[in-house]
Amino acid sequence: MTSAVVFFLTSAVFFWFVYCYLHPVVRVGVAYNVAPYAMIPEAKMLASVKAYADWHNSRKGSFRYEVLSREYRDDPKEAMEYLKSHGVRVIVGFPFSQEAIAAAEVANGGLKVPVLSTIASTPVLSGMDDWFFRTREDFSYETEQMARLIERLGVKRLAVFWSGDNPAYAEASSKAIISRISASIVGVFRFPDDCHNLDFVESAPPDGVLVYAEPAVSYWVMDFVRARWPDAALFLSRWSLFESVGHIEDMDGIKFYFSEVYDPTDFGEGGFYSYWRSLTSMKLGASVRYTYGAMALLSLAFNEDPRASGSDLRDALSNPRSVESLGWTFDTDVYGDVFSKNRFFLFEEGSYREVTP
């Protein structure tokens, strides 16, 4: 081997090490549930993390993301242990509350890797000095605001429909709203099990209907409700509009109220939104927005120290921050809990407009 070749190879290795030092790789793990009820939103979350990582890497910042994923079915423990054993510094996922509770238990029980939920809102994990972080405020705030909206619109008789495999959110949220309003409750019905015979309701039909269910079921609940009580005002949970919202928006003559922290008509200027649209025609729904928020939070922490891991990363994520996401800004506290300004919207005649509670 000539001296020139040796010099070239030595220089190449040197510059490679310099490049790796100046552009460290941050390995992010994504645990995603493949149970039937969870597959669509979990797949959208995984796709959003990968899209954000590719977009971030294309901007050639101070570090690069590498995404490692692992599927599970209901219990995330094995997936989380696998991801840690393969060098991830943080595990993203767990959009459902019961998943988030299980993941937090694993993280706190010995795994000691920060867990970042994209959208779980259970209050069970609020105010805890632990390894769990999230990008959505707990549902007590959402239910308080939804109750305000129902009261403001003067609803006298409310029917509540819920469904799905996320009772930690659906049942608890429904009960929290009921406890805050003056309207009489016509009934609380699990769809479709409790809906075979509602003749007893006809003597005093509701003028408002609250729906807490996954999007596909929410569509059928709304279809069922409008056939029986066409004049009742519809109030949808955020879960109802989580994914596949296009089917609901396309219902003939549909009109509904809901609360959110982001403006559904605000997609952000250029940036990630333009990149997302270059990849897919899918709308920028809740899963993408909240997942973007999670990755934006991580980027703030890793920009400060791209080599942070373990307790150092946990401490970094515990620093209160203001994070700009797609259509809203949220603030985090020392417990990893989130505070955002809630807003109210009405979907009518094919478009959204903000309403004042």
Order of alpha helices (4+ residues) and beta strands (2+ residues): alpha-beta-alpha-beta-alpha-beta-alpha-beta-beta-alpha-beta-alpha-beta-beta-alpha-beta-alpha-beta-alpha-alpha-alpha-beta-beta-beta-beta-beta
